[in-house]
């Protein structure tokens, strides 16, 4: 049942209440985040800011289900489709771009509405980001090679001798995080814990940011994923992936790993049928939504979990209050 109510004074109240406030809308892929953000922005004089790590790439409008040009004409949108697929866009760069966008939206007297499914973006926005400098590729490669040869437990034992604070935080078998802690220590001479302590502060005051995570029945979400993937195929996703493949970019770049892209590339090279590619893309997306739900549940305490139709009503009260 819909909890929406009409509010003829919504835009005026949004202007008055926006100040340094913001509304954050997260949720699994295909949960209706963009449509909800659009309705909220129209009601409260808002600007929509992208918080999805794949929708930043200009090459991927269709396959990442970016807002349509018609939707972008209805309210201002920022941070969509402005990065080339050849770039390895990072959470640190997004933080810098998001800060500039937030400041601009607030100066305009509008309400920023950040929407997306990338948990690390929201965590950095509300909890800050560590200031770890880039690790030289040769250092990273050397540590990963040692991890392959000696095992994560051996590297954890070394970390315990050299950086007991980080070793205490990590499980001996956590290969990725143990290697990361050791490579930062090798590259900088400082503990990763020290860098995290001295990192970038949160960009939003906790009391002024309202976060919502959209809850959708699992079977319904799976149905939406299937419908959306089929619709993307009908509206140019294959041409988009073909154009991307013709650039011969590094397959490890983030844009080359967007859901559906690897499967459709395999179809284009004749390895599999289009039906197999579509099923593979849909299955990957379904698995990703499960990880999104688990990650937000553990990493973002204090957010309000609601069905999409209930968020507009609750958000309206928060913005007006």
N, C-alpha and C positions, 0 to 999 in steps of 0.2 A: 504494500500500500504506500502511496506517495505521501510524503510529509511536506511537500512544497506548499508555500503560500505566496500569494501575490503581494508585492510590496511596491506600491507606486512611488514611494520615496526612497527606494533602494539606492539609486545612484547618488542622491544627495547625502544619505547617511554614510555611504561608502567614502565619499570625499572627506567628510568630517572626521571619520574614524580611522582613515588609512594611516596618517602620520608615519611612524616607523614600523607599522604593523605589517604582517604578511600571513597569508594562508598557504599551507603546504598540503598538497594532495598526492599521495603515493598509493600504490596498489599493484597487483599483478598485471601482466600484459593482458589486454582485452577486457579489463574490468570497467571501462568507461570513464577513465580519468580525464581525457581531453574534452569530451562532451560536457562533463560536469564542470570543468574549469571554465569553459566557454560560457555556460549559463551563469556561473558565479561572477565572472568578469563583467558580463552585461548588466547584471543586477547591481554591482557595487563599484562601478567605474574602475575596473581592474585592468591590469596588464598581465598577460600570461608569460611566464619565464620557463624555459625548458630545463628539466632536471632528468633527462634521459641521455645516457652516454652514446647511444646510437643515433638519436635524432639530431645531433649536432652536425652530422655529415651531410653536405649538400648533395652528394651522389646517391643518397638513400631515401628519397622522399617516400616512394611507394612501399618498399620492403620493410621500412620501419614504421609505417602508418603515421607519418607526420601529419599535423593539421593541414587540411586542404587550403588552397589559395582563397577559397570563399570564406572559410572560417577565419583565416588570418586577416581578411578584410573587415570582419565584424568587430574585432577588438585588437589592440596591439599585441603582437607576439615578439618575443626576444629569445635569442640564443638557439634558434632553429636553423639548420642547414647552412652554417657559415664556416665550416671547417672542411678542407679537402680530404678525401679518403686516403691520400698518401701520408697524412700526418698521424702521429700517435698521440692523440689528444688525451691529456691526463686530468685527474681530479684536481690537481693543483692549478692547472690552467683554467679549469672550469670555475674554481673558486675566485680567481682573479676576474674572470669575465662576469661571473654572477654578481660580485661586489659592485662592479661598475654599473651593471644593469639595474641592480637594486637601488643604488644611489640616484640613478637617472629617473627611475619610476617614482621614487619618493619625491624628488624635486618637482615632478609633473603633477603631484597631488593625487596620484593614482594608487590603487591597492595592488601590490605584487602578489600574484598567485603562482607559486612554483609547483609544477606538475611533472611527474615522471616516475619511473620505476627503478632508478639507480640509487640503491641505498647509501652507497658511499658519498654521493653528492649531498644527500640530506644530512648525513652524519657530520660531514665536514662543515656544512652550513650552520648547523645548530650546536656542534660540539667542538669545532675547530679541527685543524689539520697539523700534523707534525711537519717540522721544517727540514726533513731529511734531504740533503743535497743529492743530486743525481749520482748514482754509482757508476764508475767507469765500467765499460762493457767487459774489459779484460779481467777485472776483479770479479765481476759477477760470473763470468764463464769459468774462472778458476775455481770458485767456491762450488758452483753447480757440478763441475767435473769431479771434485773431491767427494761431493755428496753421492754421486753415482758410484764412485769407486769404493768409498769407505762406509757409506750408509749414514742416515740421519742421526742415529744414536751416537756415533763416533764424533760427529760435528757438535752435537749437543754437549758431550763430555768436554770438548775443547772450550765451548762457550761457557760452560760452568766454571772453568778455570779462569778465563779471561774477562767474562762479563756475567758474574753470578746473578745480578739483578734480572737481566733478560732471560737467563737460563731458568730461573725460578718461575718465570711467567709462562714458559713454553713446555709442551710435552716433548719428550725425547724423540718421538716418532713423527712429529709435525715437520716434515721435510721442508716445505715451502717457507715457513716462518723461521725455522732454525737457520736455514741458508740465508735468508734475508738479514737476520740479526748479525750473522757472522760477516757477511759482505759489507754491511754498514760499518762494522767495527774495523774491518780491514781497510776500507776506503777512507775513513775519517778519523780513526783513532778514538772515537767516542762511542759510547753505548747508544743503541737505538732508543733506549729509555730516556736518555738525556735529550735527544733530538725531539722526541715526542713531547716532552715536558716544555720545551722552548718553542713549540710550533705556533702556527697561525691561530689566532683566537677565533671563536665563533663569530659569524657575521650577523646573527640575529639574536636578540635578547629573548630568552626563553619565555618570558612573560608576555611578549608581544607577538609571538609566532604560534599559530594554532595548526597542529598537524593532524591530518586524517589519513587513515589507511582504509582503502575500500575492500569490503568483504563481499565476495560473490561465491555462491554455491559451486562446488568443484565441477559437477557435471555440466552446469550452465556455462562455467568458464571454458571448459573443454569444447563445448559446442560453439561458443563465440570465437575461440581460436581457429577452429576448423573453417567457420564461415569467413572469417577475416582473411585467412591465408588464401582461400579460393578467390575471394574478391580481389586480393592483391594481384593474383595471377591474371585476372581478367582486365586489370587496369594498368598493366605495364611493368610488373615486377620482373618478368623475364627479360624484357628489353633493358631494364635498369641494371640487372646483374650481368647481362652480356656486355654492356658498355663498360662496366667496372672490370670485367675479366680482360677486356681488350687493352686495358692499361698495364697489365702484367705487373701488378703491385705485389709486394711481399705478402704471402698468404697469412702471415702472423700479425699483420696490422689489424687493429680493432674492427675497422669497417669491413674487412674481408671475412670476419667471423660473426657478423650480425646474423640473427636467426633467419634461416632460409637461404642465405647467400652461399654457403659451402655446398648445400644440397643442389641448388639450382645450377651452380657451376659444374657439378658432376653430371647433371643432365646435359648441359651444353657441350660437354666433352664426349658424350655418348656412353658414359659408364652405366647410367641407370635411366629408367623411364621417367617421364614427367610425373606420373602417379607416384612412383617411389620417392622422387624428390619432394613432392608435396607432403607425403606422409612423414618423411624424415624431418622436414621443417616443422610440421605441426607437433610431432613428438618431442623435438628439442624444446619447443616453446612451452609445452605442457610441463616438462621437467623443470624448466627455468622458473615458471610461476610458483612451483612448490618451494624452490629455494628462496624466492623473493619473500614469500610468506614467513618462512622459518627465520630468515635473516632479520626482517623487521621486528618480529616478535621478540627476538633476543637482543637486538642492538638499539632499538628505538623505544625505550620505555616512555610512557607518558602520552603517547599518541592515542587518539580516539579511533577505534575501529568501528565502522558503520557500513551498512549497505549503502550503495551509491545514492539511492533516492532519499535517504535520510540526511545526507551530508549538507545539502543546500539549506535546509531549515536550520540545522545546528550552526553552520558557518555564518548564516545571516545573523543569528543572535550574537555570536562571538564578535563579528565585525561591528555590529551596531552597539554592542555593550562596552 
